Amino acid sequence: MTKDFVRNGLIVVAVVAAVVGVARFRQTGPTKSHEAMRDREVAIAHPATAPSALPRMVDLGADKCIPCKKMAPILAELKTEYAGKATVEFIDVWKNPEAGKPYEFRVIPTQVFFDRTGKEIWRHEGFLAKDEIKSRLKELGAG
């Protein structure tokens, strides 16, 4: 009984926090700098407007999500390691929901892999280990 009460209480607190956050955002709206950043990210992130002919991995997540936090250092390493060979992108879909819309994801983190032509080849939901990401990028021709 006590565990159910605590669990239900935590659920109510989470729902209220989400509603308050959405209400505040709707009240204030995005600033001009947020809009400019969103427009830039949408243009870069959308598969149809890929800026180069490199294989690409897009990680859809949020900087406050636990599995996403675990992936952050991996993505940073891969971005450096694959510079010039593949594009590794991160989109914070909580801060910038519009940028994530073209990917039609269900959960975060979600990783989406594209070939050189911008065609989606594979996607994964949840934490993805560095070795698996490297294997997928290699299959796409990224060194």
N, C-alpha and C positions, 0 to 999 in steps of 0.2 A: 504493500500500500504506500509506504513512504517513498520507495523508489519511483513508483508511478507518479506520485505527486511532484517530486523533484523534476522528473523528466518532463512532465507536462508544463511545469512552471518555466523550465528552460526553453521549451518550444514557444510558449507565449511571449517570453522576453525577446527571443530571436525574431518572431513575427512583428512585434511592436517596433523593434529597432529597424527592421527593414522598411516598414511603413513610414516611420519618421524620416528615415534617410531619403526615401523617394519623395516624400512631401517637401522636404527641404530643397531638394534638387529642382523640383517642379516650381517651387516658389522663387528661387533665385535664378534658375536656368544656367546654362553654360555661359562662361565669359567669352569675349571675343577671342582671347588666346586659346581657350579650350576648343572653340569652334574651328579655328585655324589648324590646330593640332589634329583634331578629329578628321577634318577634310583631307589633310596630308596623309594621315594613317590609312584612311579608307582608300585613297588613290593608290598608295603603295601596297596595301594588303590585299586588295581584291584580285583574285586569280586572273581575271581577264586583263588586268592592267599591270602585270608583273614587269618591273623595270628592266629586267635583263633576261638573258637566255640561260641562266644558271638554274640547276635544280634548287628547290626551295622547300624549307620546312617552316611552317607557321605553328607556333604554340599559342593556344588560346587559354588564358588563365587570368589570375588576379594576384596582385602582390600580397594579399592577405590570406590567400588560400594555402593551407599547409603543404599539400603535395606540390603546388606551384612554387612555393618557397624553396622546396627541396630541388626543384628543377632549375631554378634561377642560376646557380653557379655552373651547372652543366651547360645551359644555353650560352652563358657568357664565354665559357671555354670553347664551345663548338663554333661560336661566331668568329672568334679569333683564329681557331685552327682551320676553318674552312673558308676564310676570307679569299675571295677570288675564285673559289671552286664551287661554292653553294651559298645560298642566302639562308640565314637562320634568323627568324623574326619572332618577337614576343608581342602579343596584343593583350593588354589588360582590359578585359571585357566588362569589368565592373566600373572602371573609370571611363571607358570609352565603348559603350555597348554598340554604337553604330558600326564601329570598325569590325566587330565580330559577326554582324548579321550576314554578310555574304557567305560565311562558312557553314551556316545552319548547324551549329553544334548543339549538343544536348547537355553536356556536363563539362566541368573544368577540372583539371587541365585536359585539353584535346590537342593532339598534334596532327597536322595535315601535311602530307608530303606531295609535292608537285614535280613533274618532270620538267625538262627544259622548255617545253612548249606551253607550260602553264596548266597542263592536264593533271587533275588529282589522281594520284596513283594509290595512296594508302592513307588510312587515318587510324588513330588510336585514342582511346579515352582512358585517362588516369595517368599516373606517374609512368614515365618511360625512361629506362636506363640509358646511360650514355652509349654503351656498346651497341644497343639495339638501334639507336638513332644513327650511329656511325655506319652500321650495317645497311640501313635503309638508304642513307645518302650515297653509299658506295654503289648500291644497286642502281641508283639514278645517275651514276657516272661522275660523282664528285670524289675524285681521288681516292 
